[in-house]
Amino acid sequence: MMQSPLTWHFNIGDQKKAAWSTVLIALGILALILTGLILNVNLTLLMITMLVIFLGSIILTIKWMWRKETITLYHDRIESALYGVIYFSEIRKISSPWMASSTAIKLHLEKRKVSWAMLRSSRALIQNTLEEVSDFEKFLQELEQRLQLQEKKKPKTNDTHAAPVTQLHQINNTRRSHTGLIIGISAIFGLVFLIRACLPQFRHNSQIRSMKTASEQIFYERKKQIDQLVAQRLEKEGGAFLYTNDHAATIKLFPYIHTDNPLNIDLFEHLAAIKDMTAILANPDSAQLDIFIISGDSSIRRMRTDTTTRQFFLRTYDPSQHIQPSYLKPGDTTDINSYPVFDMSWNVVLRDTGNIVNAIRRSIPAVNVMFSQIRLRPAFYLYLTGKVKQGMNEVAFRDAVTALNQLLHQNKVDTSGFVFTRI
């Protein structure tokens, strides 16, 4: 039966315009600094002029990059007010745009690329509303379902590359969180510090070192306060559970804190983390405690949820299996050890708690093929985890373990080596 079309309206930030604006602002300020030095302009006047131009440029950039979008989704195509008609058959790849916020996708078509991105960040001067972000996430989920129906109709081929629907599923379940605005601001201030370091009258390294020391002290003080907050929340909300064949693995409940330092400047090492921790401490009950799985080789994976529905999480991880990037030719094994390792996670929503086995089966395509890898690959690890606040107390979690074991036994996986832990 043909699905009825669905329509969404929201504002979209143009990532290309934002990137170009960042570059032009940086070049403009550099030119202003060099001109001021050549003409021997008063330093205070030069800094005030730079600040005014910088703030004005930011305001103009925000107005320039913000566009209204209307998307209508049909059973075989997307109709966009910005990009026109996009047929599912044109889509060759789906990825996350560079410098995008946590909710964003890029469609690689036959002759062009299109992208949509939401901006929701405490650092942003202007951002999407929660309703817009929710609508956009609903669009991505609905697009995944309709692409899945189209994929089932395609004849099977020998193509080993991931299908667009699989790529979209991974994006929907493991959305990255990039902060493009802080990169631009950090780039400009980093450029100013670089120029000052090259000039004799600005060589005051002791001041920078004292600022870095003060930043470190604030970071560790905030970290200690966050640890105390988490301990209090665990007593009130309950902990989490882990079931895995990785005996050295552990889990931790902790709020997500940015550790971005894209320019690798020591002075900015703790800047993003301090800002996040300060905001969390100001509203201690509003911060979500996410599950972090720390595997035996210290690889960390965050189990992120976009809903309060009762659910648990699965992660599959094989450090010995490297995935070839899609831009390389098939069979090209040059520098294979630099390829990303296989690491995938997803959530299983329990709408029908009486049939957890079916919920796991429907959670991702070809789940039995995934589970059979545990038997076929010695370094293939499986992690099942859940937390009390999302409806997974110990009884419910052990029901999920029983259901998972049933599927593993169907795939001839020996579960005697799996271990159960809690925090």
LUMVODO-317719 format. One record per residue (C-alpha): x, y, z; residue in three letters. Coordinates in steps of 0.25 Angstrom, whole numbers, plus 5000, padded with zeros to 4 digits. Example, Ala and Ser with C-alpha at 12.3 -4.5 7.8 and 13.67 -1.06 7.14 Angstrom:
// LUMVODO-317719
504949825031ALA 505549965029SER 
END
This chain:
// LUMVODO-317719
500050005000MET 500650144996MET 500950235008GLN 500350365009SER 501250485007PRO 501750565020LEU 502150705021THR 503050785030TRP 503450925032HIS 504750975039PHE 505851075037ASN 507251025032ILE 508651075034GLY 509451075022ASP 510751005026GLN 511551045013LYS 511151195016LYS 511551185030ALA 512951115026ALA 513251225016TRP 512851335025SER 513751285036THR 514951285026VAL 514651425021LEU 514451475035ILE 515851415039ALA 516551475026LEU 515851605028GLY 516351615043ILE 517751575038LEU 517751685028ALA 517351785038LEU 518451745048ILE 519551745037LEU 519051885032THR 519051935046GLY 520451885049LEU 520951945036ILE 520252085039LEU 520652075054ASN 519252095058VAL 519052105074ASN 518851965079LEU 517651995087THR 516952055075LEU 517251935067LEU 516751835076MET 515451915078ILE 515251925063THR 515551775061MET 514451745072LEU 513351835065VAL 513651775052ILE 513651635057PHE 512351645064LEU 511651715052GLY 512151605043SER 511551505052ILE 510251565052ILE 510251585037LEU 510651435035THR 509551385044ILE 508551465035LYS 509151415022TRP 509251265025MET 507851245031TRP 506851195021ARG 505351145022LYS 505151005017GLU 503950915014THR 504050775012ILE 503050675007THR 503350525007LEU 502650434997TYR 502850284996HIS 503950294985ASP 504450434986ARG 504750564994ILE 504150704990GLU 504950814996SER 504750964995ALA 506250984994LEU 506750864986TYR 505550824978GLY 505150684975VAL 506050574980ILE 505750424976TYR 506150314985PHE 506750244973SER 507750364972GLU 508350354985ILE 509750284985ARG 510150314999LYS 509650375012ILE 510650435022SER 510750545033SER 511250685028PRO 512550735033TRP 512450845044MET 510950805045ALA 510150805058SER 509750675064SER 508450655055THR 508950665041ALA 509050585028ILE 509650605014LYS 509050535002LEU 510150494991HIS 509350494978LEU 509750454964GLU 510150604960LYS 510050684973ARG 510050684988LYS 508950734997VAL 508950755012SER 508150795024TRP 508550825038ALA 507950865051MET 508650965060LEU 508350945075ARG 509550985084SER 509751065097SER 510851135089ARG 510051185077ALA 509551325076LEU 508351275068ILE 507851135068GLN 506651045064ASN 505451025073THR 505250895080LEU 504050875072GLU 504850885059GLU 505950795064VAL 504850695067SER 504150705054ASP 505450685047PHE 505750565054GLU 504350505051LYS 504750535036PHE 506050455037LEU 505350345044GLN 504250345033GLU 505250355022LEU 505950235028GLU 504650145028GLN 504350185014ARG 505750165008LEU 505650025015GLN 504349995007LEU 505050034994GLN 506349954998GLU 505449825000LYS 504949844985LYS 506349844979LYS 506949724973PRO 508149664981LYS 509549704976THR 510949674979ASN 511249814984ASP 511949814997THR 511749965001HIS 510749995011ALA 509350035005ALA 508850185008PRO 507850135017VAL 508850065026THR 509750185026GLN 508450275030LEU 508150165041HIS 509550185047GLN 509450335046ILE 508050335053ASN 508650245065ASN 509950305066THR 509850455063ARG 511150525065ARG 511150655072SER 512050765065HIS 512150905069THR 512450985057GLY 512251125063LEU 513351095074ILE 514351055063ILE 514151185056GLY 514351265068ILE 515551185073SER 516151195059ALA 516051345060ILE 516551365074PHE 517651255071GLY 518051345059LEU 518151465068VAL 519051385078PHE 519951335067LEU 520151475061ILE 520451525075ARG 521451415078ALA 522251455065CYS 522351605070LEU 523351645080PRO 522451745087GLN 521451625090PHE 522351525095ARG 521751505109HIS 521751355110ASN 521651355125SER 520251415124GLN 519751305115ILE 520351205124ARG 519651265136SER 518351265129MET 518551115125LYS 518851085139THR 517551155144ALA 516751075133SER 517250945138GLU 516950975153GLN 515551015149ILE 515350885140PHE 515750795152TYR 514950865162GLU 513750855152ARG 514050715150LYS 514050675165LYS 512650745166GLN 512150675154ILE 512550535160ASP 511850575173GLN 510650615166LEU 510650485158VAL 510750405171ALA 509550475177GLN 508750445164ARG 509050305164LEU 508550285178GLU 507250355174LYS 507050295160GLU 507750165160GLY 508950105153GLY 509150025140ALA 509449885136PHE 510449815126LEU 510449685119TYR 511649655110THR 512649555106ASN 513749665108ASP 514149625122HIS 515049755124ALA 513849845120ALA 513249945129THR 512050045128ILE 511850185134LYS 510750275135LEU 511150425132PHE 510650545126PRO 511150575112TYR 512250675112ILE 512950735100HIS 514450725100THR 514650795087ASP 515950865084ASN 516050865068PRO 517250955067LEU 518050875078ASN 518351005085ILE 518750975100ASP 518051105105LEU 516651045099PHE 516850905104GLU 515850915115HIS 514951025110LEU 513750945104ALA 513750845116ALA 513750965126ILE 512551025119LYS 511750895119ASP 512050865133MET 511751005138THR 510350995131ALA 510050855137ILE 510450905151LEU 509451015149ALA 508350925146ASN 508750795153PRO 507450715151ASP 507250745136SER 508550685131ALA 508350545124GLN 509250435129LEU 509650355117ASP 510250215118ILE 511750205114PHE 512350065110ILE 513850055112ILE 514349935105SER 515549845110GLY 516449925100ASP 515950065106SER 515050095094SER 513850175099ILE 512550185093ARG 511350265097ARG 509950205097MET 509150325093ARG 507550335094THR 506650435087ASP 505350385094THR 504950345108THR 504250215104THR 504650085111ARG 505850035104GLN 507249965105PHE 508449975096PHE 509349885088LEU 510749905083ARG 511649815074THR 513149845074TYR 514249775067ASP 515649845068PRO 516249745058SER 515249775047GLN 515549905039HIS 514549965030ILE 514950015017GLN 514450165014PRO 513450175003SER 514350274995TYR 515450164993LEU 515450064982LYS 514949924985PRO 516149834988GLY 517049954992ASP 517749915005THR 518750025005THR 518950065020ASP 517849975024ILE 518249995039ASN 517750135038SER 516350105034TYR 515350115045PRO 515049995053VAL 513649925053PHE 512849995064ASP 511350005064MET 510250035074SER 508750045074TRP 507550045083ASN 506449945085VAL 505150015088VAL 504149925096LEU 502749965092ARG 502349815094ASP 503049765107THR 502449625105GLY 503249595092ASN 504649655094ILE 505249555084VAL 504449615073ASN 504849755078ALA 506349715076ILE 506049645063ARG 505449775057ARG 506449875063SER 507349865051ILE 507449795038PRO 508149655038ALA 508249645053VAL 508549495052ASN 509749515043VAL 510249615053MET 510149515065PHE 510749405057SER 512049485056GLN 512249455071ILE 512449315068ARG 513249335055LEU 514149445060ARG 514949435073PRO 515149585075ALA 513649615072PHE 513049675085TYR 511549695088LEU 511049785099TYR 509649795105LEU 509349905114THR 508149985120GLY 507850075132LYS 506850085142VAL 506350215139LYS 505950165125GLN 505050055131GLY 506149955131MET 506249905146ASN 506949775149GLU 505749685146VAL 505449755133ALA 506949755129PHE 507049605132ARG 505849585123ASP 506549655112ALA 507849565115VAL 506949445114THR 506349485100ALA 507749525095LEU 508249385099ASN 507149325092GLN 507549385079LEU 509049365081LEU 508749215084HIS 507949205071GLN 509249255064ASN 510049155071LYS 510749255080VAL 511349205093ASP 510849295104THR 511549225116SER 512649335115GLY 511749455116PHE 511749535129VAL 510749615136PHE 511149745144THR 510449865150ARG 510750005155ILE 
END
